């Protein structure tokens, strides 16, 4: 079975038991948002005990507080009533395996998938590359706890983030499944007085 057919078959099975989920309200029932990594090993519904309709989940490479992630958090609060944010990065994140320079260089050689071995990243592609990667801020990570602190701080200091929203900083441990608080990040994310 092709990947497309697998996905469509899974969707058909899901839709069979969709039930009253069509009546879920637009605002999230538990009134919080999670900014987390796109890593396939992380399942925010499981690690945060979420059901459909409970919370907003914003995912990107590294779970970083990019302009687009902040845009989503602002909408989540301003238009949909969320009252707290969680920034959840994780251990063993692929974003620590390269720098802006490395990915930009690989993209200049080809747009095909690169390989990583004991000696580092290698481009093995044959397609044309592009220098456009030099103009992207890739938000790579060199220190996981510092990255959580940086992202919580960036969100807290953004002029469009409501001052009363608490922002919690955590690392998800991919070996145990536990959320581990980054105390400096949570402290930086405390609500501010009006």
C-alpha positions as CSV (number, residue, x, y, z in Angstrom):
1,X,0.0,0.0,0.0
2,X,1.4,3.4,-0.9
3,X,1.9,6.1,1.8
4,X,-1.0,8.1,0.4
5,X,-3.3,5.1,0.6
6,X,-2.2,4.4,4.1
7,X,-3.0,7.9,5.2
8,X,-6.4,7.9,3.5
9,X,-7.3,4.5,4.9
10,X,-6.4,5.7,8.4
11,X,-8.5,8.8,7.9
12,X,-11.5,6.8,6.7
13,X,-11.3,4.6,9.8
14,X,-11.0,7.7,12.0
15,X,-14.0,9.4,10.3
16,X,-16.1,6.3,11.0
17,X,-16.0,7.0,14.7
18,X,-15.8,10.8,14.6
19,X,-19.1,11.1,16.5
20,X,-19.9,14.5,18.1
21,X,-16.4,16.0,17.6
22,X,-18.0,18.1,14.9
23,X,-19.6,20.1,17.7
24,X,-16.4,21.0,19.5
25,X,-16.1,24.8,20.0
26,X,-13.4,26.8,18.3
27,X,-11.7,28.0,21.5
28,X,-9.6,25.4,23.3
29,X,-11.5,24.0,26.3
30,X,-8.5,23.9,28.6
31,X,-7.4,27.4,27.6
32,X,-3.7,26.9,27.0
33,X,-1.3,26.6,24.1
34,X,1.8,24.5,23.7
35,X,4.7,25.4,21.5
36,X,6.8,22.3,20.8
37,X,9.0,20.5,18.4
38,X,7.9,18.7,15.2
39,X,10.0,15.7,16.2
40,X,7.8,12.5,15.6
41,X,8.8,11.1,19.0
42,X,6.8,13.8,20.8
43,X,3.1,13.4,21.1
44,X,1.7,16.4,22.9
45,X,-1.7,14.8,23.3
46,X,-0.1,12.0,25.3
47,X,2.6,13.9,27.2
48,X,0.1,16.7,28.2
49,X,-3.0,14.6,28.5
50,X,-4.9,16.3,25.7
51,X,-8.0,15.3,23.9
52,X,-9.3,16.9,20.7
53,X,-10.5,20.4,21.5
54,X,-8.4,20.8,24.6
55,X,-5.5,23.1,23.6
56,X,-3.7,24.7,20.8
57,X,-0.5,22.9,19.7
58,X,2.0,24.8,17.6
59,X,4.8,22.8,16.2
60,X,8.0,23.6,14.3
61,X,11.6,22.4,14.1
62,X,12.9,22.8,17.6
63,X,9.7,24.2,19.1
64,X,11.3,27.6,18.6
65,X,9.6,31.0,19.2
66,X,9.8,32.0,15.6
67,X,7.8,35.0,14.3
68,X,5.2,32.6,13.0
69,X,5.0,30.7,16.3
70,X,4.5,34.1,18.1
71,X,1.9,35.0,15.6
72,X,0.0,31.8,16.5
73,X,0.3,32.4,20.2
74,X,-1.0,36.0,19.8
75,X,-4.1,34.7,17.9
76,X,-4.5,31.9,20.4
77,X,-4.9,34.4,23.3
78,X,-6.4,37.5,21.6
79,X,-9.1,35.7,19.5
80,X,-9.5,32.3,21.2
81,X,-9.0,33.0,24.9
82,X,-6.0,30.9,25.9
83,X,-4.6,32.0,29.3
84,X,-1.3,30.1,29.5
85,X,1.6,29.0,27.2
86,X,3.9,26.1,27.5
87,X,7.2,26.0,25.6
88,X,8.4,22.4,25.4
89,X,11.7,21.5,23.7
90,X,13.2,18.1,24.2
91,X,16.4,16.1,24.7
92,X,18.2,14.5,21.8
93,X,16.8,17.2,19.4
94,X,18.0,17.1,15.8
95,X,18.4,20.9,15.9
96,X,21.6,20.5,17.8
97,X,23.2,18.5,15.0
98,X,23.8,21.4,12.6
99,X,24.4,25.1,12.4
100,X,23.0,27.8,10.0
101,X,26.2,27.5,8.1
102,X,26.0,23.7,7.7
103,X,22.4,23.6,6.4
104,X,22.9,26.6,4.1
105,X,26.0,24.9,2.6
106,X,24.2,21.6,2.1
107,X,21.3,23.4,0.4
108,X,23.7,25.2,-1.9
109,X,24.9,21.8,-3.2
110,X,21.5,20.2,-3.7
111,X,17.9,20.1,-2.3
112,X,18.0,16.3,-1.9
113,X,18.2,14.7,1.6
114,X,21.7,14.8,3.1
115,X,23.2,12.1,5.3
116,X,24.8,12.3,8.7
117,X,27.6,10.0,9.7
118,X,30.4,10.0,12.3
119,X,32.2,12.7,10.3
120,X,29.3,15.0,10.0
121,X,26.7,16.0,7.3
122,X,27.3,15.1,3.7
123,X,25.3,16.1,0.6
124,X,24.7,13.1,-1.6
125,X,22.2,14.7,-3.9
126,X,22.3,15.2,-7.6
127,X,19.6,17.9,-8.0
128,X,20.4,21.6,-8.2
129,X,20.9,23.6,-5.0
130,X,20.1,27.1,-4.0
131,X,21.8,29.9,-2.0
132,X,18.4,31.0,-0.6
133,X,19.1,29.1,2.6
134,X,21.7,31.8,3.5
135,X,18.8,34.2,4.1
136,X,16.9,32.0,6.6
137,X,17.5,32.1,10.3
138,X,17.3,28.4,11.1
139,X,17.1,28.8,14.9
140,X,19.4,25.9,15.6
141,X,20.1,24.9,19.2
142,X,23.5,24.5,20.9
143,X,22.2,24.2,24.5
144,X,18.7,22.8,25.1
145,X,17.9,24.5,28.4
146,X,19.3,27.8,27.1
147,X,17.1,27.5,24.0
148,X,14.0,27.1,26.2
149,X,15.0,30.1,28.3
150,X,15.6,32.1,25.1
151,X,12.3,31.3,23.6
152,X,10.3,31.9,26.8
153,X,12.1,35.2,27.2
154,X,11.4,36.2,23.5
155,X,7.7,35.4,24.0
156,X,7.5,37.2,27.3
157,X,9.2,40.4,25.9
158,X,7.2,40.5,22.7
159,X,5.0,43.6,22.6
160,X,1.9,41.7,21.4
161,X,2.0,39.1,24.2
162,X,-0.4,39.9,27.1
163,X,1.5,40.6,30.2
164,X,-0.7,38.4,32.4
165,X,-0.1,35.2,30.6
166,X,2.2,32.7,32.4
167,X,4.7,31.1,30.1
168,X,6.1,27.7,31.3
169,X,9.4,26.3,30.1
170,X,10.0,22.5,29.9
171,X,12.2,19.9,28.3
172,X,10.6,16.6,27.3
173,X,12.9,13.7,28.0
174,X,12.7,11.4,25.0
175,X,14.1,8.5,27.2
176,X,11.5,8.7,30.0
177,X,8.6,10.6,28.5
178,X,8.7,13.1,31.4
179,X,8.4,16.8,31.2
180,X,11.3,18.4,33.1
181,X,10.9,22.0,34.1
182,X,13.5,24.6,33.1
183,X,13.2,26.8,36.2
184,X,15.0,29.8,34.8
185,X,12.6,29.7,31.8
186,X,9.5,29.4,33.9
187,X,10.8,32.3,36.1
188,X,11.4,34.4,33.0
189,X,7.8,33.6,31.9
190,X,6.1,34.7,35.0
191,X,3.1,37.1,34.4
192,X,4.1,40.8,34.6
193,X,2.2,43.4,36.7
194,X,0.0,45.8,34.7
